[in-house]
Amino acid sequence: QVQLVESGGGSVQAGGSLRLSCGASGNSFNTMDTMGWFRQAPGKEREGVATIDGTGRTRYSDSVKGRFTISKDNAVNTLYLQMDSLKPEDTAIYYCAAGAPRWAVSMGRGLERNRYNYWGQGTQVTVSS
């Protein structure tokens, strides 16, 4: 059973930065294929933000492209999301996800939430203007 635990959320002013981390246990990071970050704002659907596959290929939503960077460190089983130039509209609960098929990113499906089998509990990010 895979367990994902996010950390690094908090409150920041617009233009600031945060780095989210997602620690994984219960399975080797190398076997988790595609991983991703999602977010959900109050009253909105959960949306894909960034995804990364086993080859390091990445994809981002248009709303965060150029501002957010997804990466992972297999040695410490941790997924990261570096968030720069934050905007008030980035305010949401951010979730780490794992278990999407290895082909998901290359086929443009890595940001689809129904592709993922495992989810963390989420971490709150609040950006004030």
C-alpha positions as CSV (number, residue, x, y, z in Angstrom):
1,Q,0.0,0.0,0.0
2,V,1.4,3.3,-1.1
3,Q,1.2,6.3,1.3
4,L,1.8,9.8,0.3
5,V,2.4,12.7,2.7
6,E,2.6,16.3,1.5
7,S,4.3,19.2,3.4
8,G,5.5,22.7,2.7
9,G,2.2,24.5,2.3
10,G,1.5,27.8,4.0
11,S,0.6,31.5,3.5
12,V,2.6,33.8,1.2
13,Q,2.1,37.1,-0.5
14,A,1.6,37.4,-4.2
15,G,4.9,37.2,-6.0
16,G,6.4,34.9,-3.4
17,S,7.5,31.3,-3.5
18,L,6.8,28.0,-1.8
19,R,8.2,24.5,-2.3
20,L,5.9,21.6,-1.6
21,S,7.2,18.1,-0.8
22,C,5.6,14.7,-1.0
23,G,7.2,11.8,0.8
24,A,6.2,8.3,-0.4
25,S,6.3,5.0,1.5
26,G,5.1,1.5,0.9
27,N,6.6,1.2,-2.5
28,S,9.8,2.2,-4.3
29,F,9.6,5.6,-6.0
30,N,11.1,4.0,-9.1
31,T,8.0,1.8,-9.5
32,M,5.4,4.5,-9.2
33,D,5.6,5.4,-12.9
34,T,3.8,8.7,-13.3
35,M,3.3,11.1,-10.4
36,G,1.7,14.5,-10.2
37,W,0.4,17.5,-8.3
38,F,-3.2,18.5,-8.2
39,R,-5.0,21.4,-6.5
40,Q,-8.6,22.1,-5.5
41,A,-9.9,25.6,-4.7
42,P,-13.2,26.0,-2.7
43,G,-16.1,25.3,-4.9
44,K,-14.0,24.1,-7.8
45,E,-13.1,20.8,-9.3
46,R,-9.7,19.2,-8.5
47,E,-7.4,20.1,-11.4
48,G,-4.0,18.8,-12.5
49,V,-1.1,21.2,-12.1
50,A,2.0,19.3,-13.0
51,T,3.1,15.7,-13.8
52,I,6.3,13.8,-14.2
53,D,7.0,10.3,-15.5
54,G,9.8,7.8,-14.9
55,T,11.9,9.3,-17.7
56,G,11.7,12.8,-16.2
57,R,9.3,14.0,-18.8
58,T,7.0,16.7,-17.4
59,R,3.9,18.6,-18.3
60,Y,2.1,21.6,-16.7
61,S,-1.2,23.2,-16.9
62,D,-1.3,26.4,-18.8
63,S,-2.2,28.3,-15.6
64,V,1.2,27.5,-14.0
65,K,3.5,26.9,-16.9
66,G,6.7,29.0,-16.5
67,R,6.1,29.5,-12.8
68,F,5.9,26.0,-11.2
69,T,8.5,23.2,-11.5
70,I,7.9,19.6,-10.7
71,S,10.8,17.3,-9.8
72,K,11.6,14.2,-7.9
73,D,14.5,12.6,-6.0
74,N,14.3,8.8,-6.2
75,A,17.0,8.4,-3.6
76,V,14.8,9.9,-0.9
77,N,11.4,8.9,-2.4
78,T,10.3,12.5,-2.5
79,L,8.3,14.5,-5.1
80,Y,8.6,18.3,-5.2
81,L,6.7,21.3,-6.6
82,Q,8.6,24.5,-6.7
83,M,6.1,27.4,-7.0
84,D,7.4,30.8,-7.9
85,S,5.6,34.1,-8.8
86,L,2.6,32.9,-6.8
87,K,-0.8,34.6,-7.5
88,P,-3.9,34.8,-5.3
89,E,-5.6,32.4,-7.8
90,D,-3.1,29.7,-6.9
91,T,-4.8,29.5,-3.5
92,A,-6.0,25.9,-3.0
93,I,-5.4,22.6,-1.3
94,Y,-2.5,20.9,-3.1
95,Y,-2.5,17.1,-3.4
96,C,0.3,14.7,-4.4
97,A,-0.8,11.7,-6.5
98,A,0.9,8.6,-7.8
99,G,0.3,5.5,-9.8
100,A,-0.8,6.8,-13.2
101,P,0.4,4.7,-16.2
102,R,3.9,5.3,-17.4
103,W,2.6,6.4,-20.8
104,A,0.3,9.1,-19.3
105,V,2.6,12.1,-19.7
106,S,3.8,11.2,-23.2
107,M,0.1,10.7,-24.3
108,G,-1.0,14.0,-22.8
109,R,-3.0,12.3,-20.0
110,G,-0.8,13.0,-17.0
111,L,-3.0,15.8,-15.7
112,E,-6.2,13.7,-15.6
113,R,-7.0,12.8,-12.0
114,N,-8.8,9.6,-12.8
115,R,-5.4,8.2,-14.0
116,Y,-4.0,8.1,-10.5
117,N,-4.4,5.4,-7.9
118,Y,-2.8,7.0,-4.8
119,W,-3.4,10.3,-3.1
120,G,-2.0,12.3,-0.2
121,Q,-4.1,14.2,2.3
122,G,-3.3,17.6,0.9
123,T,-1.6,20.7,2.1
124,Q,-3.1,24.2,2.1
125,V,-1.5,27.0,0.0
126,T,-2.8,30.5,0.5
127,V,-1.6,33.5,-1.5
128,S,-2.7,37.0,-0.5
129,S,-2.7,40.0,-2.7
